[in-house]
């Protein structure tokens, strides 16, 4: 089975990835211009998808590893 340390590492990695995509999306939004039109919406859609995956993984960890 997966150990507690591995669960924590996976959880932290998921949250960091979501945070990085959020910061990149906001950065391109404020940058404006052609870059904003091309990438800002796609980055925010990616953020929503990654948040969904992170929530599913974290809830499943909480469900299967409750002590």
ABEGO torsion letter per residue (X at the ends): XBBAAAAAAAAAAAAAAAAAAAAAAAAAAAAEEAAAAAAAAAAAAAAAAAAAAAAAAAAAAAAAABX
